[in-house]
Amino acid sequence: MVTLKPARLLDLGCGTGADLQPLRARYPDTRMVGLDRSAAMLALAAERTPRWRRWLPGVLGGSQNSLVRADIARLPIAPRSMDMVWSNMALHWLPDLPQALREVQRCVRVGGLFMFSMLGPDTLRELRAALDAAGLPGRVHRFIDMHDVGDMLVEAGFAEPVMDMEHITLTFEAAAGLYRDLADTGSHCALTARPRGLMTPRRSRRLDEALMRLRQDGRLPATMEIIYGHAWRGEPKQTEDGRAIIKFERGGRR
């Protein structure tokens, strides 16, 4: 449905570069930049680039991917230099989403596209309920509702935001499977006010028991709410110092 053919594309929070090759297949002539805060992630992303492409960038009409280590909230990207910004499951990790959206808007040219996915507020609702029942609150992130994300896009200067969501439910035989899955994907609690230290065996048993009471058909469910969104950068309505921009068009003779 999106017919844009970007000359420059930024993969925001690219991680290990899993999206760079599919994006390359979709846009073979696009100059792509993968950006992430983790040097270890970017090292794995570099390994995904075929060796021949590393040595011969531009062969067969393609372009080499560039990898940049940086913070999403402080992008080292020139203003209006990107035709498209893509972000897959990265924005929900940010402590200040509005600031990050303003940075993205700064980097996208007028008429450019921002497309993203992120976790929504129903994510891990079963684990949150079990923690509360076990007397162990404050250990799961509170994710932002898609309607609030849409409002943030407009406030950041984007136009025509389109938001959608879906629920994906994973199931596990036991609580240990859920814990292992969260650990393997790096989904640890990063809240500043999170409880510190190891959980005692007694508290761990209470949590396991609370989770297992939530089983359905003998399986423990874990809900993930996935938010999808895209928006365009429209014409600016004010200058950087806050002055309104008013355009005059020459009219025809009467």
C-alpha positions in Angstrom: 0.0 0.0 0.0 3.0 2.3 0.5 4.4 3.3 -2.9 7.3 5.4 -1.5 10.7 4.4 -2.9 13.2 5.8 -0.4 16.6 6.9 -1.5 17.7 6.8 2.2 16.3 4.6 4.9 17.1 4.5 8.7 16.4 1.4 10.7 16.0 2.8 14.1 17.0 0.3 16.9 18.1 -2.2 14.3 19.5 -4.6 17.0 21.2 -7.6 15.3 20.1 -6.3 11.8 17.3 -8.9 11.3 15.3 -6.4 9.3 18.1 -5.0 7.1 18.2 -7.8 4.6 14.4 -8.0 4.1 14.4 -4.2 3.7 17.2 -4.5 1.2 15.2 -7.1 -0.8 12.2 -4.6 -0.8 14.4 -1.6 -1.6 17.5 -2.8 -3.4 18.8 0.6 -4.5 18.3 2.4 -1.1 21.1 3.6 1.0 20.4 2.1 4.5 21.6 3.1 7.9 21.1 0.7 10.9 21.2 2.5 14.2 21.4 0.9 17.7 22.8 1.8 21.1 24.4 -1.6 21.6 27.9 -2.2 20.1 27.4 -6.0 20.6 24.2 -5.9 18.6 25.8 -3.9 15.8 28.6 -6.4 15.6 26.1 -9.2 15.0 24.4 -7.0 12.4 27.7 -6.5 10.5 28.0 -10.3 10.3 24.7 -10.5 8.6 25.9 -8.4 5.7 27.2 -10.8 2.9 31.0 -10.7 2.7 31.0 -9.8 -1.0 28.8 -6.8 -0.3 31.2 -5.6 2.4 34.1 -5.6 -0.1 32.2 -4.5 -3.2 29.5 -2.0 -2.1 27.2 -1.0 -4.9 27.7 -4.2 -7.0 24.6 -5.3 -8.9 22.8 -2.0 -8.2 22.8 -2.5 -4.5 24.1 -0.3 -1.7 26.1 -1.2 1.4 24.4 -0.9 4.8 25.9 1.6 7.2 25.8 0.8 11.0 25.8 3.6 13.6 26.0 3.3 17.3 23.9 6.1 18.9 21.0 6.9 21.2 17.6 7.1 19.5 16.7 10.2 21.6 19.8 12.0 20.2 20.2 11.0 16.6 23.5 11.9 14.8 21.5 12.3 11.6 21.3 15.5 9.5 17.9 17.2 9.5 15.5 16.1 6.6 18.1 13.6 5.3 15.9 10.4 5.5 13.1 9.5 3.2 11.9 6.7 5.5 12.5 5.7 9.1 11.7 2.1 10.1 11.6 0.9 13.7 10.7 -2.6 14.7 10.0 -3.3 18.4 12.4 -0.7 19.7 10.4 2.3 20.8 8.9 0.8 23.9 12.3 0.6 25.6 12.7 4.4 25.6 12.2 6.4 28.8 11.1 9.6 26.8 9.2 8.6 23.7 8.0 12.1 22.8 11.6 13.3 22.6 12.5 10.4 20.4 9.6 11.1 18.1 10.7 14.7 17.8 14.2 13.5 16.8 12.7 11.2 14.2 10.6 14.0 12.8 13.7 16.2 12.5 15.5 13.6 10.4 12.7 12.8 8.0 12.3 15.0 4.9 8.9 16.6 4.1 6.8 13.9 2.6 8.9 11.1 4.2 7.5 8.2 6.1 7.9 6.9 9.6 6.8 3.3 10.1 7.1 1.3 13.4 5.9 -1.4 15.7 6.2 -1.5 19.5 4.6 -3.2 22.6 1.3 -2.0 24.0 -0.2 -1.9 27.5 -1.7 -5.4 27.5 1.8 -7.0 27.1 2.5 -9.5 29.9 -0.7 -8.8 31.6 -0.8 -12.3 33.1 2.7 -11.8 34.6 1.7 -8.4 36.0 -1.4 -9.9 37.6 0.5 -12.8 39.1 3.1 -10.5 40.5 0.4 -8.3 42.1 -1.3 -11.5 43.5 2.0 -12.6 45.0 2.7 -9.2 46.6 5.5 -8.4 44.2 4.4 -5.3 42.2 6.6 -2.9 40.2 8.5 -5.5 38.2 6.8 -5.2 34.7 7.0 -2.2 32.5 3.9 -0.1 31.8 3.6 0.3 28.0 1.9 3.2 26.2 -1.5 2.9 24.7 -1.7 3.3 20.9 -4.0 6.3 21.1 -1.5 8.1 23.2 1.3 7.2 20.7 -0.9 8.7 17.9 -1.3 11.9 19.9 2.5 12.0 20.4 3.1 11.7 16.7 0.9 14.7 16.0 2.5 16.7 18.7 5.9 15.8 17.3 4.9 17.3 13.9 3.8 14.2 12.0 0.7 14.1 9.8 -2.0 11.5 9.1 -0.9 8.9 11.7 -2.5 5.5 11.2 -2.5 3.2 14.3 -3.5 -0.5 14.7 -2.8 -3.3 17.1 -3.2 -7.0 17.6 -2.8 -9.5 20.5 -0.4 -12.4 20.2 -0.7 -15.0 22.9 2.2 -17.3 23.7 1.7 -20.4 25.9 4.1 -22.3 28.1 4.0 -25.6 30.0 5.3 -24.0 33.2 6.4 -20.6 34.6 10.1 -21.5 34.0 9.5 -21.5 30.2 8.1 -17.9 30.4 11.1 -16.8 32.5 13.5 -18.4 30.1 11.9 -16.8 27.1 12.1 -13.4 28.6 15.7 -13.9 29.6 16.7 -15.2 26.1 15.2 -12.1 24.4 16.8 -9.7 26.9 13.4 -8.6 28.2 14.6 -7.7 31.7 13.0 -5.1 33.9 14.8 -1.8 33.4 12.6 0.4 35.6 14.6 2.8 37.8 12.4 2.1 40.8 12.5 -1.7 40.3 13.2 -3.9 43.3 16.9 -4.7 43.7 18.5 -7.9 44.6 17.6 -11.6 44.0 14.1 -12.9 44.7 13.9 -15.2 47.7 12.9 -18.9 47.2 9.6 -18.2 49.1 8.7 -15.3 46.9 9.6 -17.2 43.8 7.3 -20.1 44.8 4.5 -17.6 45.4 4.9 -16.1 41.9 5.1 -19.6 40.3 1.9 -20.6 42.1 0.1 -17.4 41.1 1.1 -17.8 37.5 0.0 -21.5 37.3 -3.5 -20.5 38.6 -3.8 -18.5 35.3 -3.4 -21.7 33.2 -5.9 -22.2 30.3 -6.3 -25.8 29.0 -3.2 -26.8 30.9 -1.0 -24.0 29.4 0.2 -20.7 30.9 -0.7 -17.8 28.5 1.5 -14.8 28.0 -0.2 -12.0 26.0 1.8 -9.6 23.8 0.0 -6.5 22.5 1.7 -5.3 19.3 1.1 -1.7 18.1 1.7 -0.8 14.5 1.8 2.7 13.2 2.9 5.0 10.4 2.8 8.7 9.8 4.1 11.2 7.3 6.1 14.3 7.8 4.1 17.3 6.6 5.0 20.8 5.8 6.3 22.6 8.9 3.8 25.0 10.6 6.3 27.0 12.5 10.0 27.8 12.6 12.4 26.3 15.1 12.1 29.5 17.3 8.4 29.1 17.5 7.2 31.7 14.8 4.2 30.6 12.7 4.8 30.0 9.0 2.2 31.6 6.7 2.4 30.9 3.0 0.9 33.3 0.4 0.1 32.1 -3.1 -0.2 34.4 -6.1 -3.8 34.5 -7.2 -5.0 34.8 -10.8 -6.3 38.1 -12.4 -9.9 39.0 -11.9 
